[in-house]
Amino acid sequence: MPSRQAGAANRKLTNNMRTIPLAEVLQMSPGEIIPQTKGTVKVIFDPVSGTNDKGDWTLQNFILKDGNAEIKVKLSNRTIENSLKGKTVWLISKEGQKGISGLKLLSDTYKGKTQLVIQVSESATISEADRPAQQQAPPPK
């Protein structure tokens, strides 16, 4: 399997997945899988957590910006380090035998406002652009 290292912000990743700029992500349809994208973390919101009939859960949102394009990123059962605010990061789907997964574009309605968001599952990788990509462990339960 190809390496998932993210080099300098403008260096191409050494995997076979297409990098989709945020401006193009915003033109995609809800439900589409995003192989990988990158942007600068503009705002990080506080995580929320709880328990339901399926067990413990954690959600955290942040805003990713690239040029004039900006999108909310929704993390499920994981968090992002506050130290990444203002830094360029890669969001990378997981390549598996059944295809790619981990980043999906969704239509999300909150307080009556519908917007596109990138849903990031536990299988995706979030990595600072100038550091090697690492799979982030889920939060402790």
JOQUIRA-V877963 format. One record per residue. N is the residue number from 1. PHI is phi in degrees with one decimal (NA if undefined). PSI is psi in radians with two decimals (* if undefined). OMEGA is omega in degrees with one decimal (NA if undefined). Layout:
n=N phi=PHI psi=PSI omega=OMEGA
n=N phi=PHI psi=PSI omega=OMEGA
This chain:
n=1 phi=NA psi=2.43 omega=-178.0
n=2 phi=-63.0 psi=2.70 omega=177.7
n=3 phi=-66.0 psi=2.61 omega=177.7
n=4 phi=-109.8 psi=0.54 omega=-178.4
n=5 phi=-75.8 psi=2.36 omega=174.6
n=6 phi=-103.2 psi=2.16 omega=-178.9
n=7 phi=-94.1 psi=-2.57 omega=178.1
n=8 phi=-57.9 psi=2.80 omega=-172.1
n=9 phi=-53.8 psi=-0.56 omega=-177.5
n=10 phi=-99.3 psi=0.04 omega=-178.8
n=11 phi=-84.0 psi=2.40 omega=179.7
n=12 phi=-70.5 psi=2.46 omega=176.3
n=13 phi=-69.0 psi=2.63 omega=-178.3
n=14 phi=-93.8 psi=0.95 omega=171.4
n=15 phi=-135.3 psi=3.10 omega=-175.2
n=16 phi=-94.0 psi=0.06 omega=-177.1
n=17 phi=-83.5 psi=2.51 omega=179.5
n=18 phi=-76.2 psi=2.37 omega=173.6
n=19 phi=-88.4 psi=2.14 omega=-179.7
n=20 phi=-104.9 psi=2.03 omega=177.7
n=21 phi=-60.7 psi=2.64 omega=-178.3
n=22 phi=-57.0 psi=-0.63 omega=178.8
n=23 phi=-59.8 psi=-0.64 omega=177.4
n=24 phi=-76.1 psi=-0.62 omega=177.1
n=25 phi=-57.6 psi=-0.72 omega=-178.5
n=26 phi=-66.9 psi=-0.25 omega=177.6
n=27 phi=-95.4 psi=-0.11 omega=-179.2
n=28 phi=-76.9 psi=2.93 omega=178.4
n=29 phi=-93.8 psi=2.54 omega=175.1
n=30 phi=-54.6 psi=2.43 omega=-178.6
n=31 phi=99.3 psi=-0.28 omega=-179.7
n=32 phi=-73.9 psi=2.52 omega=176.8
n=33 phi=-84.3 psi=2.40 omega=178.6
n=34 phi=-105.3 psi=2.05 omega=180.0
n=35 phi=-61.0 psi=-0.96 omega=175.9
n=36 phi=-164.6 psi=2.68 omega=177.5
n=37 phi=-151.9 psi=2.97 omega=176.7
n=38 phi=-146.5 psi=2.79 omega=178.2
n=39 phi=-176.9 psi=-3.14 omega=179.1
n=40 phi=-98.4 psi=2.33 omega=178.8
n=41 phi=-74.8 psi=1.98 omega=-176.3
n=42 phi=-89.7 psi=-0.83 omega=-177.1
n=43 phi=-140.0 psi=2.44 omega=173.8
n=44 phi=-119.2 psi=2.16 omega=179.2
n=45 phi=-90.9 psi=2.71 omega=178.7
n=46 phi=-64.2 psi=2.47 omega=177.4
n=47 phi=-72.3 psi=2.69 omega=172.3
n=48 phi=-124.4 psi=2.60 omega=-179.5
n=49 phi=-146.1 psi=2.90 omega=-180.0
n=50 phi=-175.9 psi=-2.93 omega=179.2
n=51 phi=-134.9 psi=2.42 omega=173.6
n=52 phi=-134.8 psi=-2.92 omega=-177.3
n=53 phi=-64.4 psi=-0.26 omega=178.1
n=54 phi=-98.4 psi=-0.02 omega=178.1
n=55 phi=115.0 psi=-2.83 omega=-178.8
n=56 phi=-74.5 psi=2.59 omega=177.5
n=57 phi=-144.3 psi=2.72 omega=175.5
n=58 phi=-138.6 psi=2.39 omega=174.2
n=59 phi=-128.4 psi=2.44 omega=173.5
n=60 phi=-146.0 psi=2.45 omega=178.9
n=61 phi=-115.5 psi=2.67 omega=168.6
n=62 phi=-148.3 psi=2.86 omega=179.4
n=63 phi=-104.9 psi=2.25 omega=178.7
n=64 phi=-109.6 psi=2.33 omega=-176.0
n=65 phi=-129.5 psi=2.45 omega=175.1
n=66 phi=-145.5 psi=1.85 omega=-174.8
n=67 phi=64.3 psi=-2.21 omega=179.0
n=68 phi=-88.4 psi=-0.16 omega=-178.5
n=69 phi=-85.3 psi=2.40 omega=-179.0
n=70 phi=-144.7 psi=2.42 omega=-179.0
n=71 phi=-147.9 psi=2.58 omega=174.5
n=72 phi=-80.1 psi=2.43 omega=176.2
n=73 phi=-114.2 psi=2.25 omega=-177.0
n=74 phi=-111.8 psi=2.05 omega=179.4
n=75 phi=-95.1 psi=2.33 omega=176.8
n=76 phi=-110.9 psi=2.18 omega=177.1
n=77 phi=56.0 psi=0.69 omega=175.1
n=78 phi=-164.1 psi=2.92 omega=178.0
n=79 phi=-133.1 psi=2.95 omega=177.0
n=80 phi=-118.1 psi=2.50 omega=-179.6
n=81 phi=-70.0 psi=2.35 omega=178.1
n=82 phi=-60.3 psi=-0.43 omega=179.8
n=83 phi=-66.2 psi=-0.22 omega=179.9
n=84 phi=-84.1 psi=-0.11 omega=177.8
n=85 phi=-61.0 psi=2.25 omega=-179.0
n=86 phi=86.0 psi=-0.10 omega=-178.7
n=87 phi=-99.6 psi=2.70 omega=174.8
n=88 phi=-85.5 psi=2.29 omega=-178.6
n=89 phi=-128.8 psi=2.69 omega=171.0
n=90 phi=-98.7 psi=2.41 omega=166.8
n=91 phi=-110.9 psi=2.11 omega=-171.1
n=92 phi=-128.7 psi=2.17 omega=175.2
n=93 phi=-70.0 psi=2.83 omega=177.0
n=94 phi=-91.1 psi=2.34 omega=174.3
n=95 phi=-93.8 psi=2.18 omega=179.4
n=96 phi=-133.0 psi=-3.12 omega=-179.0
n=97 phi=-64.7 psi=-0.45 omega=-178.4
n=98 phi=-100.5 psi=0.23 omega=179.4
n=99 phi=116.1 psi=-2.72 omega=-178.9
n=100 phi=-109.6 psi=2.62 omega=179.3
n=101 phi=-154.0 psi=2.88 omega=175.4
n=102 phi=123.2 psi=-0.60 omega=178.4
n=103 phi=-124.4 psi=2.15 omega=-178.7
n=104 phi=-138.3 psi=2.43 omega=176.3
n=105 phi=-85.3 psi=2.23 omega=-179.7
n=106 phi=-125.7 psi=2.73 omega=169.7
n=107 phi=-97.5 psi=2.12 omega=-173.3
n=108 phi=-122.2 psi=2.29 omega=177.0
n=109 phi=-111.0 psi=2.18 omega=179.5
n=110 phi=-138.9 psi=2.18 omega=-179.1
n=111 phi=52.6 psi=0.73 omega=175.9
n=112 phi=79.5 psi=-0.02 omega=-179.6
n=113 phi=-107.4 psi=2.19 omega=178.7
n=114 phi=-101.5 psi=2.31 omega=178.6
n=115 phi=-147.3 psi=2.81 omega=174.2
n=116 phi=-79.8 psi=2.43 omega=176.2
n=117 phi=-135.4 psi=2.68 omega=172.1
n=118 phi=-95.0 psi=2.06 omega=176.4
n=119 phi=-87.8 psi=2.16 omega=-179.9
n=120 phi=-111.8 psi=2.02 omega=179.3
n=121 phi=-88.8 psi=3.09 omega=-179.6
n=122 phi=-63.8 psi=-0.41 omega=-176.7
n=123 phi=-79.6 psi=-0.29 omega=-179.2
n=124 phi=-78.9 psi=2.84 omega=178.2
n=125 phi=-111.9 psi=2.37 omega=171.5
n=126 phi=-117.6 psi=2.16 omega=-177.0
n=127 phi=-142.0 psi=2.41 omega=173.0
n=128 phi=-60.9 psi=2.42 omega=-171.6
n=129 phi=-62.1 psi=-0.47 omega=-178.4
n=130 phi=-102.9 psi=0.24 omega=176.2
n=131 phi=-124.6 psi=2.74 omega=177.5
n=132 phi=-60.9 psi=2.49 omega=178.5
n=133 phi=-69.4 psi=2.40 omega=178.6
n=134 phi=-136.5 psi=2.41 omega=174.2
n=135 phi=-66.5 psi=2.22 omega=-178.1
n=136 phi=-86.2 psi=2.32 omega=179.4
n=137 phi=-72.0 psi=2.56 omega=175.7
n=138 phi=-65.5 psi=2.77 omega=-179.9
n=139 phi=-65.2 psi=2.69 omega=179.1
n=140 phi=-64.5 psi=2.59 omega=-178.7
n=141 phi=-101.7 psi=* omega=NA
